[in-house]
Amino acid sequence: MRFKKNKLFIEKVEGLKLVKKFGTPTYCYSLRKLRDNIRNFQKSFSTINPILCFSVKSNSNLQILKEIKKSGMGADVVSKGEMMQALKAGISPKKIVFSGVGKKTEELKFAIDKKILLINAESESEIFEIERLAKLKKKIVDVGIRLNPNIDAKTLKKISTGKHEDKFGLTEKAFLNILNKFRNSKFVQIKCLSVHIGSQITDYKPYSKMINVLDRLLEKSKYVFDYIDLGGGIGIQYEKKTKLFNYKKYNEIIKNFLRKYKVKIIFEPGRSIIANSAVLFAQIIYIKSTTKKKFIILDAAMNDLMRPALYGSYHNIIPLIKNNKRNKKIHDFVGPVCETTDKFLSVKGFYHLEEKEYVAISDVGAYGMSLSSNYNLRPKACEILIENNLSKLILKRQKLSNII
Ligand SMILES: *Cc1c(COP(=O)(O)O)cnc(C)c1O
């Protein structure tokens, strides 16, 4: 994404042409960026040769998942729906892991029938349920157990998952207890230790602590796992001031760990693969000025992009046509939804904007469309994919008649 003269281009296509063709709000992905991200992730960890399972909850568009499949990645899913979508995209069940604290019987049955790589269980009750179903179906099921390592991921509190106060995973004590209980189970084979401490993690140090916890636990348990699933969580640069994640350091830490333990590493990246590959196009409906502020009222809202309202996250906003005049007032970019938190960005000073002009909200590829809803009975946006000078509709805009 870059400006040519004053016009914003996505790959080789002019943004303005896209909004004229597809309307707004529209999620627009760059295929090249997606491919670059995948390649970079694979390269960063090539010396440890991990299994990569894309986190489908970050983006569940079928065409995107087909690209993910093409790259050789598998999928990390958290519901039957996501599992079905991953399978529909052609991803092999042998590359699918199933996470989540509350998998229902029906979902577990489906996973067992599909013979997926691992069901990552998060409670003793869940493993008993898997064992019961496996016995019923006369099958041996490979499972992982998710550890809650009690580590502060140093990210937004609402997207931290690795502290004891969070609902995810099992304490070390419960973990060891389960290992003992199911060591000789005929129907459940504990093959994997899994962890996932949170999302948008930009510092490698929480991961370093996490690996230390795993090391101690493995020593204590004397259990030999086939896989260690390190989850996802690597952050991206939403703001210029955020420092880039140190992949090299993280890779070194894992390499060290692998000198001691001969296991296969699994990663479940979502955000780091897809977040910065998309923008959300929106049109300015009205501009309302007060003495202190300009409210830029967009036709995209929190139902289209929930992250700012849900956990105060930052997304930069860029005009499709850059006006060289500047306006010094505070600009609040808001949506039309009847909630005060329906606000994307508040910045002091911006390019001069007029009503009916267009903007792009940046880095929305992860937890953007997948978190969208029909709140206020607003139809969901469409999604398009750019490849060079081509644009392709990859999800139709929802019609009101679909939801009324
Ligand atoms: C959400 C989630 C991920 C993906 O996290 P990102 O921050 O998007 O990389 C991976 N594993 C599990 C278990 C998750 O819940």
The ligand as an SDF file (V2000), in Angstrom:
LIG
                    3D

 15 15  0  0  0  0  0  0  0  0999 V2000
   -6.1990  -16.8000   19.0430 C   0  0  0  0  0  0  0  0  0  0  0  0
   -5.2920  -17.9440   19.1660 C   0  0  0  0  0  0  0  0  0  0  0  0
   -4.1470  -18.0330   18.3620 C   0  0  0  0  0  0  0  0  0  0  0  0
   -3.7370  -16.9550   17.3890 C   0  0  0  0  0  0  0  0  0  0  0  0
   -3.2030  -15.8300   18.0190 O   0  0  0  0  0  0  0  0  0  0  0  0
   -2.5440  -14.6380   17.1860 P   0  0  0  0  0  0  0  0  0  0  0  0
   -2.2510  -13.6010   18.1950 O   0  0  0  0  0  0  0  0  0  0  0  0
   -3.5450  -14.1830   16.1830 O   0  0  0  0  0  0  0  0  0  0  0  0
   -1.3110  -15.1610   16.5270 O   0  0  0  0  0  0  0  0  0  0  0  0
   -3.3790  -19.1770   18.4710 C   0  0  0  0  0  0  0  0  0  0  0  0
   -3.6930  -20.1670   19.3500 N   0  0  0  0  0  0  0  0  0  0  0  0
   -4.7760  -20.1000   20.1380 C   0  0  0  0  0  0  0  0  0  0  0  0
   -5.0690  -21.2290   21.0640 C   0  0  0  0  0  0  0  0  0  0  0  0
   -5.6050  -18.9840   20.0810 C   0  0  0  0  0  0  0  0  0  0  0  0
   -6.6590  -18.9150   20.8910 O   0  0  0  0  0  0  0  0  0  0  0  0
  1  2  1  0
  2  3  1  0
  2 14  2  0
  3  4  1  0
  3 10  2  0
  4  5  1  0
  5  6  1  0
  6  7  2  0
  6  8  1  0
  6  9  1  0
 10 11  1  0
 11 12  2  0
 12 13  1  0
 12 14  1  0
 14 15  1  0
M  END
$$$$
